[in-house]
Amino acid sequence: MALVTGASQGIGEAVAKQLVDDGYTVYIASRNTQHITQTADEIGALPVTCDVSDASALEKMFSELPPIDILICNAGGPPSGLLQDISDEQWQQAFELTFMSSVRMMRTVLPHMQQQQWGRIVCLTSTSIKQPIDSLVTSNTLRAAVTNLVKTVSKQVAKDNVTVNVAIPGMIKTERQKELMDADPNFAKRLEGIPMGHLGEPEDVAHLVSFLVSKKARYITGSQFTADGGYTHTIF
Ligand SMILES: NC(=O)c1ccc[n+]([C@@H]2O[C@H](COP(=O)([O-])OP(=O)(O)OC[C@H]3O[C@@H](n4cnc5c(N)ncnc54)[C@H](OP(=O)(O)O)[C@@H]3O)[C@@H](O)[C@H]2O)c1
């Protein structure tokens, strides 16, 4: 049983579709009931309405779902802006959305995975964890925290054959990317910085996630993997 959150469109949808194609029963979640239901119908998944930044909504969702063997933590991105642009309230909201959603979802699904001695968790983050993007101070910061959360938790559950990893999309053709392109005057320059010379497709990230949750990836945990056309310049 798989759960992909933030999956009514974009990367989450592509990941969910790939997992359906791989033969899993897949629940997909997002805030907009109409949109998530329509996407579920289109890709052969099961819809659930949930705002992952809301603790009580998460609790309600998990109370209605069967035990989850494969969890893909994903949601919309936190707000873009420089340090002076982001209010305390926006930081708190971004913390709930990007960080606490991962904490709460992992905490909920792990006991079942550990008990059955098998499980897979993949958190979708961003290349900003390796190479901070100037206009994305919340994403740079909170996704780095998610990465350390993944590393820490992966060590705690490794003996139970539960793997916990991070998948890092580069610049992928989605609605979110369109928003960032419109807001970023340096976008054309960033595009030039992709060695492959073009944006990625959501499926490029989905193929990576498909491998990470597979039985073949049994010895891979606590790691981060990019699907970015070579965009990230760092080796770590
Ligand atoms: N696209 C890229 O190039 C790129 C690169 C690096 C990182 N990322 C990150 O990867 C993630 C997915 O990106 P994307 O481009 O696929 O985004 P997207 O096209 O904006 O899709 C976001 C999805 O998340 C859902 N969502 C948003 N807020 C949610 C919430 N609070 N609770 C539950 N679902 C929520 C949305 O549906 P509803 O509106 O129905 O909730 C939608 O299905 C984002 O965090 C983004 O920052 C993207």
The ligand as an SDF file (V2000), in Angstrom:
LIG
                    3D

 48 52  0  0  0  0  0  0  0  0999 V2000
    8.9850   21.6120  -10.2140 N   0  0  0  0  0  0  0  0  0  0  0  0
   10.2310   21.7710   -9.9080 C   0  0  0  0  0  0  0  0  0  0  0  0
   11.0570   22.0880  -10.7470 O   0  0  0  0  0  0  0  0  0  0  0  0
   10.6910   21.5350   -8.5070 C   0  0  0  0  0  0  0  0  0  0  0  0
   12.0510   21.5770   -8.2410 C   0  0  0  0  0  0  0  0  0  0  0  0
   12.5060   21.3390   -6.9750 C   0  0  0  0  0  0  0  0  0  0  0  0
   11.5940   21.1040   -5.9680 C   0  0  0  0  0  0  0  0  0  0  0  0
   10.2730   21.0850   -6.2320 N   0  0  0  0  0  0  0  0  0  0  0  0
    9.3730   20.8470   -5.1290 C   0  0  0  0  0  0  0  0  0  0  0  0
    8.6810   19.6350   -5.3340 O   0  0  0  0  0  0  0  0  0  0  0  0
    7.3520   19.7410   -4.8400 C   0  0  0  0  0  0  0  0  0  0  0  0
    6.3640   19.4140   -5.9440 C   0  0  0  0  0  0  0  0  0  0  0  0
    6.5990   20.3010   -6.9870 O   0  0  0  0  0  0  0  0  0  0  0  0
    5.6130   20.4480   -8.2310 P   0  0  0  0  0  0  0  0  0  0  0  0
    6.3530   21.2700   -9.2040 O   0  0  0  0  0  0  0  0  0  0  0  0
    5.0580   19.1330   -8.6160 O   0  0  0  0  0  0  0  0  0  0  0  0
    4.4530   21.3410   -7.5410 O   0  0  0  0  0  0  0  0  0  0  0  0
    2.9650   21.6930   -8.0490 P   0  0  0  0  0  0  0  0  0  0  0  0
    2.8210   21.4680   -9.5040 O   0  0  0  0  0  0  0  0  0  0  0  0
    2.6960   23.0490   -7.4950 O   0  0  0  0  0  0  0  0  0  0  0  0
    2.0780   20.6370   -7.2820 O   0  0  0  0  0  0  0  0  0  0  0  0
    1.9830   20.6680   -5.8860 C   0  0  0  0  0  0  0  0  0  0  0  0
    1.0170   19.5660   -5.4360 C   0  0  0  0  0  0  0  0  0  0  0  0
    0.9670   19.5620   -4.0190 O   0  0  0  0  0  0  0  0  0  0  0  0
   -0.3940   19.7310   -3.5840 C   0  0  0  0  0  0  0  0  0  0  0  0
   -0.3240   20.4990   -2.3530 N   0  0  0  0  0  0  0  0  0  0  0  0
    0.0820   21.7730   -2.1910 C   0  0  0  0  0  0  0  0  0  0  0  0
    0.0070   22.1150   -0.9010 N   0  0  0  0  0  0  0  0  0  0  0  0
   -0.4430   21.0250   -0.2270 C   0  0  0  0  0  0  0  0  0  0  0  0
   -0.7510   20.7680    1.1270 C   0  0  0  0  0  0  0  0  0  0  0  0
   -0.6020   21.7090    2.0600 N   0  0  0  0  0  0  0  0  0  0  0  0
   -1.2190   19.5470    1.4580 N   0  0  0  0  0  0  0  0  0  0  0  0
   -1.3900   18.5830    0.5110 C   0  0  0  0  0  0  0  0  0  0  0  0
   -1.1320   18.7740   -0.7830 N   0  0  0  0  0  0  0  0  0  0  0  0
   -0.6560   19.9850   -1.1500 C   0  0  0  0  0  0  0  0  0  0  0  0
   -1.1070   20.4090   -4.7340 C   0  0  0  0  0  0  0  0  0  0  0  0
   -2.4950   20.1090   -4.7890 O   0  0  0  0  0  0  0  0  0  0  0  0
   -3.6300   20.9460   -3.9750 P   0  0  0  0  0  0  0  0  0  0  0  0
   -3.5070   22.3520   -4.4090 O   0  0  0  0  0  0  0  0  0  0  0  0
   -4.8910   20.2600   -4.3240 O   0  0  0  0  0  0  0  0  0  0  0  0
   -3.3120   20.7610   -2.5090 O   0  0  0  0  0  0  0  0  0  0  0  0
   -0.4000   19.7600   -5.9300 C   0  0  0  0  0  0  0  0  0  0  0  0
   -0.9590   18.4870   -6.1670 O   0  0  0  0  0  0  0  0  0  0  0  0
    7.1990   21.1720   -4.3240 C   0  0  0  0  0  0  0  0  0  0  0  0
    7.4300   21.2010   -2.9310 O   0  0  0  0  0  0  0  0  0  0  0  0
    8.2950   21.9060   -5.0320 C   0  0  0  0  0  0  0  0  0  0  0  0
    8.7560   23.0140   -4.2800 O   0  0  0  0  0  0  0  0  0  0  0  0
    9.8020   21.2870   -7.4730 C   0  0  0  0  0  0  0  0  0  0  0  0
  1  2  1  0
  2  3  2  0
  2  4  1  0
  4  5  1  0
  4 48  2  0
  5  6  2  0
  6  7  1  0
  7  8  2  0
  8  9  1  0
  8 48  1  0
  9 10  1  0
  9 46  1  0
 10 11  1  0
 11 12  1  0
 11 44  1  0
 12 13  1  0
 13 14  1  0
 14 15  2  0
 14 16  1  0
 14 17  1  0
 17 18  1  0
 18 19  2  0
 18 20  1  0
 18 21  1  0
 21 22  1  0
 22 23  1  0
 23 24  1  0
 23 42  1  0
 24 25  1  0
 25 26  1  0
 25 36  1  0
 26 27  1  0
 26 35  1  0
 27 28  2  0
 28 29  1  0
 29 30  1  0
 29 35  2  0
 30 31  1  0
 30 32  2  0
 32 33  1  0
 33 34  2  0
 34 35  1  0
 36 37  1  0
 36 42  1  0
 37 38  1  0
 38 39  2  0
 38 40  1  0
 38 41  1  0
 42 43  1  0
 44 45  1  0
 44 46  1  0
 46 47  1  0
M  CHG  2   8   1  16  -1
M  END
$$$$
